[in-house]
Amino acid sequence: METSKKIIIVLIFTIALILTYAYLISIIESVDFFTALYFSVITITTTGYGDFTPKTFLGRLLTIIYLCVGVGIVMYLFSLIAEFIVEGKFGEFMKMKKMMHKIKTLKDHYIICGYGRLGKVVGEKFIKENIPFVVIDINENVLKEEYEKHHPDKFLYIVGDAKKDEILKKAKIDKAKGLIATLPTDADNVFITLTARSLNPNILITAKADEKEAIKKLKIAGANRVVSPYLIGGLRMAEVSIRPGVLDFLSTFIKVAKNEYKEDIDLKKYVIEEDSELAYKTLKESNIRAITGATILGIKRGDKLYINPYPEFILKPGDIIYAFGTEENLKYLESLIKRKKEKS
């Protein structure tokens, strides 16, 4: 048990003992309660001015028992207080009190449930972007370690089980803008999603899914977005292996959108051939956007990449075009690029 909790319990017991003894002495010795209370306090603290002493046998016997029990309890209470101060518990207690006060004033913040490897990445991103957030995790040591690394006002945390209503309420979920569930198991993330949605119907929930089957369950539970780190990581590894090159990282996320959210979007690259109808034309002259509906994200020429090229950019043989659009858009673009120049 924490020292602060021990102090509270012993203090309550001490006060109850003082009041009980005072009440009994007031009856046995036939004195007013305030006098009895005064005698009770100076006796248990071993002050003993001697201006009042019990006259009856029962009163003296009760005082002996009271001294034996009470003095030991008071000494134990003082030792706990000394331990609390020496160990820095008082400073930590004040720090936590200040933190909880700040959490109570939060609005439009984010709640990160679980501060493992994935949760830390999210937290560090929020700190860099100066986005207010609260972390909930059962591992107090991890949270304290992270707290020491960052500015106190930027890293707020609550030690507890994020699946419990009272813990989420402490994090001011009713005022929160979003919640990110990154607990180790899919079952826990589903449970948090259900709980969070019931406490705040309008909150934006992003949840982690390890298994593919959990993606659907999390969406049913109320998650707005579901992220599968293994799926994203696997697709990224495949992309950089079979299609190494600049902008290929976008292809990874597009494939996630297709696989997880069934979006009809894709990113492809095409090479301008010497005999292509588009060769030596500007982007404005080629009118790619109007004809195909596809968007040109970038054009690579040699080792140089031109992001969002300007309308007067001239396409040359060997240029690699990175285009984004639906499957139909990209088919139109492919046919346009492959269209041969008319021979004069």
N, C-alpha and C positions, 0 to 999 in steps of 0.2 A: 504494500500500500504506500502511496506517495506521502511524504512528510507533511505536506499541507493538509491532506485529508486526516492524518493522524492528529494533528494539532486541533482541528475543528472538533473531532470526536471527543478528545480528552478535555478540551475546553468546555464543551457542553456538559460532559459528565461532572466536571469540577463545579460549574455553576449550579447544577442540579443538587450536588452534594452540599454546597454552602447553604442553599435555600432550604433544603430538607432539614439540616441540622439546626438552622436558625428557627424554623417553625417548631421543631420538637422542644428546643430549649425554651422558647417563649411560653410554651404550655407547661413544661415541667417546672421551670423556675418562676413562672407567673410574672413575666416581664413583657414589655411591649415588643413588637416584632422588630422594630428598627434597632433597639438595643441588642436584641438577640442576633440580628444580622451583623451588627458591628462586632460583636464578640466572636461570631463565626468566622469573619474575615481575618481578624487579627490572630485568631487561633491557628487557622490553616496555613497562614503565612509565617507562623512562629514569631510574630511581633510581641504579643503578650504584654500589654501595658500594666496589667494587674488591677485596673480600675473596676473590673467586674470579674467575678468568679462564681461558678455554680455552688449553691449551698446544699442541695439535696444529694443523696447517695446516687440516685438514678441519673441526675444531671452530670455528676462527676464521672460515673461509669461511661455514659454516652460520650463525654468529652475525650476520655482516654481512647475509646474506639475510633472516634472521629480524628484524633491526632495521628494515630497509627496509620489509618487509611488515607486521610487527607494530605498529610505532609508528603507521603510517598508519591501521590498523584501530582501534587504541585511541583515537586522536584522533577518528575518525569515530563511535565508540561514545559518547564523551563529548559530542560535538556533538548526537547524537540524544537523549541523556538531557536535555541542556540544553533542547533544542527541546520535548521532552515536558513538561518542567516549566514553561517559559515560556509555552507555548500553553495551559496549563491542562489538558493531557492527563492529568496525574497525578490531578488532582481529578476529572476526568470518569471516569477508569478506576476510581477508588475508588467513585464514585457508581454506576457500572454494576455493580461487584462487590457493593455493598450491595443494589442492586435485584434482582440474580439470586439473592442469598441469600433475600430476602423472597419471591420467586416460588417458590423451592423449598419454602417453608413453607406455601404456599397450600393451601386445601382448600375444596371446595364453592364455587368461584369460577366466573366466566364467561370465555370466551376470545372476543375480537372479532377475526375474521380480515378485515383490510382496514379502513383508517381513512380512507376517503373521506368524502363528505358524509353518507351514511347511517350509516356507522360512528361518526362524530363525534356524531351525534344520540343514538345508543345509549349511547356513552361518557358524554356529559354527563348523561343520565338516570341512569345507574348511579352517577355521582359524587354527584348530588343525593340519591339513595336510600341512599348509603353501601354499595353492593353491590361486593364485591371483584371485580376483573377484570384481565385482561392483554390488551394489544393486540399483534397481530402485523401488521407491514407492512414492505414493502421500502424505503419512503421514510423514511430516517433523519431528514432535516431536518424533515419534518412531525411526527414523533414527538417530536423534541427540542423543537419549538415548543410542542406541546401539554403536554409535561412541565413546561416553564417556567411555564405558565399555572396549573397545578394543584399541589396539595400532593403532594410526592414519594410519600407512602404511598398516595395515592388513584389515581395514574396510573402503572401499571407497563407496560412495553413490551419487546418483543423485536424487533430488526431482522432480518428474514429472510423467506423464502418459506413462507407458511402451508401450502402443499401438501406440504411435506416432513415426513416422520415425525419427524426429529430436532428440528425447530423446534417442532412440537406437543408433543413430549415435554419440551422445555425449559419450555414453558408449563404443565407438569404436567397434561396432558390426562387422565391416569389418575385424578387427584383432582378434576377439574373437574365442576361441576354442569351447565353448559351451554356450548354453542358457537354463535356467531352468524357465519354466513358472508355477508360483504357485499363480496366481490371484484367487480371490474368486469364479468366475463363469467359467463354461466350455466355454461359448461363448467368454469371454475375452481371455482365453488361446488359443482358436482356432484362434482368430484374431491376437494375438501376434505371433503365430506360422507361419501364412501366411506372416505377415510383416517381421519377422526375416528371413524366407526362401528367400524372395525376395531381401533382403538387403545383405545376405550372403548365397549363395547356398550351401556352404560346411560346414556350422556350424552344430554341433551336438545339436539337440533340444530334451530336455526332458520336457514333459508337464504333469501336474496334471489333472486327470479326476475324477469328482464326480459321474457322471452318467455313466452307462455301455455303453450307446449308444454313448457317447462322445469319447470313445476310438477309434472307427473306424473313426470318423470325424477328430480327431486330427492327425491320421496317414495319412489320405487323404490330410490334410492341410500341411503336411511336417514334422511332429514330428518323430524323430528316435525312441524314447522310450516314452511310456505313462505309468504313474503310477497312480493307483487308491488307495489312502490311505484307503478308506472304505473297498475295496475288500481285501486288504492285512491285514488290521486290523481284519476284520471279519473271514477270513480264519485262522489267527493266533489264535484267541480266540477259534475257533472250534477245532483246532489242540491240543492246550494245555488242552482242556476240555476232548476230547475223546482219545487222545494219549499223555498223559503227559510223558515226558522223555527227556533225553539229545539227541541232534541232531534233535529233532522234528521241530525246527525252520526252518531247511533247507527244510522240507516238505512244509512249507508255501510258500516259494519262488518258489519251483518247481511247486506247484499248480497254482501260479500266471502265471508262464511261460506257463503252459498247457492251462489255461483259456484265458489268454490275447493274447498269441503268438502262441497258437496251437502247442507247442513243444511236441514231443512224449518222455517225460522223466518222471521219477517218483523215489521216494525214499521209500523203504520199509524195514521192519525189520523182521528177521526170527530167530527162536530159534533152536539151535542144540539139537536134541534128543539123548538119550543114544544109540539107535539102528541106528542112521544116519550113512551113509557111510562116512561122513566127520569127524565124531567124532574121536579124537585123531590123526588126520592128521595135518600136517603143511599147511599153506596157499600155500606154494610152491608145496607140494605133491597133494593138492586138485585141483590145476590148474584151479581155478574158473574163472579167467579172460579169459583164452584161450577157455574154454569150453562154458561159458555162455555169455561172452561179458560184464557182469556186473562188476562194480567197488565197492570194499569194502571200505567204508568210515571210518568205525569204528567198534569195537567189544566191547561190554559191558560185563564184567564179575563181577558179584556182584555189588558193588558200584563203581567200577573202570572202566573208559572208555579208551580204547586204540584207539587213532586217527591214521589213516593210518598205520595199524599194519605191522610189518616187515615180510618178507617171511617165516622166521623160527617160526613164531607164531603158537602154537599148539591149534587147536580148541578142546574145551571140551564140554561135555553135559551141557546144561544150558546157554551157551554163546549166547548172542543176537547179530546177525550180522545186521549192517546197510549197505544196498547196494543201489547203484545208477545205473540207466540205462534205456533203453527203456522198453516198456511193454513186448516185446518179450524176451529181456535179462533177465528180472526178472522172467518170467515164466520158463525159462531154469534153473535159479538158484533155484527156489522153488522146481522143480522136482528133482534136484540134491541133495538138502538138505533132501528131503523126501525119497530119495532112501535108502532102507534098506541095512544093511551089509549082505554079503553072509555068511550064517552059515556054519561053517566047520564041 
